Amino acid sequence: MWFKAIQEEVTILADIKKLEKELWEAADNLRANSKLTSQQYCMPVLGLIFLRYAWGRFKMADAQINESRTQAIGRQIPIEPADYTTLGAMFIPEEARYDFLLNLPESEKNLGKRVDDAMAAIEKQNPQLAGVLPRNYTDLGDDLLAETLRIFNNPALDEDGDDIIGRIYEYFLGKFAPAVASDDGVFFTPKSLVRMIMNVIEPKRGVMLDPACGSGGMFVSASDYVREYGGNPADLMTYYGQEKVEYNAKLCLMNMAVHGMNGRILSGDEANTFYHDAHSLDGSCDYVAANPPWEYTDVSGLCKIATQQEIEEKNWSLTPGAHVGVPPQEDDGVDFHERMGEIHEELLRLQTESNELMATITRNLEELGLHKHLEERQ
């Protein structure tokens, strides 16, 4: 079982890394041929990835809804946006769907405005995204924008069961601005670790907090967990998040919306979990899911980045102790029995000093006439 699970995880990661590289190279080549800086190109590209991924999830939910309707008997009730939310997707108005934008006639001379309108339509449909989605796509120019839309029309972005938008986002962020990404501590939590956390806390109903929510992967996994047990997270779960980096908080809201979720996400200095309980949730949460501290350097006895071959050599054991080992013990040159004798003598000396001090305090109290008074109060 462990072998199969690890193999699947390795295969998924390899496919995503390949996709990241392909998308980045294509997008960066386009940027290089334009007059835009990386900073000007960054957020619009991330917005298009969001739009593409949202459309992929919408398609899957739409297919399930239509299939269930063909099997239903009697009067058909109208399809509502909540039907998509229940299936973990976001309802997308027709003019905001990726295929609508992709298939606009070549004579369309205002593609940037169409994409801006698409973002506005999604925000109108999803109030939690108000002011979150990027705009000003007219700055890209129609030719560059059309080619970027074509590049991101990649079937791999339709894959279900993985937080692809979070992975692609952080890869692009690291490429666009490596210094910003590292300075802000932007790191993606592996899906296997997120899932393990969900298996530990078992979220099924109630209030959940992620105090360093990043791109929202914990919330996505929690909702998947609820659905696996037959529940609707929109009805059963309430999500709160804190994230000191504002653009991470925006991506979190985008990621949750894509999966048909809503949440209260705060960002900025007042949302720094080290100093602030921004939602005043102390003692009010049913679940808290936090990314454990990361150390990216091998430290004997503490942590180790194990290769697949090393894991296989340990019979696929993921027990930390099987890999991290123990820290080396330095010989201080002191005989153990000799040192224990010294410690015992020091303890006896300290006990004698303590007894003498108590006796002195008692005599002083007696001289002041306070000793009997204290005894009466006791």
Phi, psi and omega in degrees: 000314180298319182299315181295317180297318180292319178299317179297318180296317180296319180296316179299314181297321179295318179296318181292320178298321177295318178296316178305312183297317181295314181295318181296313182300318180293314182293321182289327176297320178295317180297320181298332181269004178250182178260012185272146172277166178300321181296322179290332185269339189299296186296321176301322179294316178298325177295322179291324175298317176302313182298319181292316181292321178298320180294321178299316179291325177299317180300316181295317179294319180299320179296319179295319180297314181293325178295317180294329180288328179291335181268350181283151180246138178097200185291132180269127177276151182299147176285135181239158178306327181297335178297325179285321179301318180301328181266011176079031179227168178252132176291133181240122175302151186304319184287353179252001182283143187300319182292329176297314180291322183293328186259014174298145182300150181299339179286351179297117186256005182225052183297323179301318179294324179298320179290319175303317179295325178296317178297319179296320180295322179292319178295324178294322180286333184230086186304334180294346180262005182303124180077006184265318186285145180292157178228199177059038178290347176295338180292338182283335186085145186298318183295312180295319181294317179298320180290323177294319176301319181294318182298319183277002174278061186255125183302335181296335179285355177270355184297137181262163173085012177212147182278067185296319183299323178294318180294312180297318180303309185290330175295313179295320179299316179297326178284320182290318186213077182303321182295318180295316183299316183285321181296325182272000179068040182275104179226142182268130178279123181305144183302321181298322179289319177300315180296321178299319178298319178296321179294334179281312185274341176050065180288123179228330179197132175132201184259129180237135178241134166245107186285355175214070199284343178053232182270007171090016181300326179296317180295318179299314180294323178297318179294321176300320180297315180298316181295324179299333179260019171084011181258166176250108184301333178297331180265332191257337186240145172237125187251135174233141179219150173236138182206117186288339181265119189297317183291334172293318180297321177297318179295324178301313178297320177296317182295318179294318180298319179302326182265016177072030184242163176224155180193166178256106184243123178247147183222171179098186183300325181288350178255012176287111188297336179298334187238338189226136167266083192299331182260002183053053185254009182305118180080005185248359184267143172273331181217140172231121180244116183232142176292122180294158180300144181250141173230114184270010178244137177295124177232114183303128181087352182238306183202157179204136173271104185269138176278166179298322180296319179295322178295319179297320179297334177266023179060037177062023177285133177254013176295123184307319183298338179288344186241321187282337179071202179235150180292146179295140180261123179273135178279115182274001176077011182255131178292132185300311184294323178296317180293321178296324177296319178296319180295321180294318178297320179294322178296316179297321179296317180294324177295319179296316179298321179296317180295318179296321180295317179297322179295320179295317179298319181296317179297318180297321179294321180295319179296329180274356180075019183262349186295312181294324179298319180290324178295321179295322180292329180286000000 
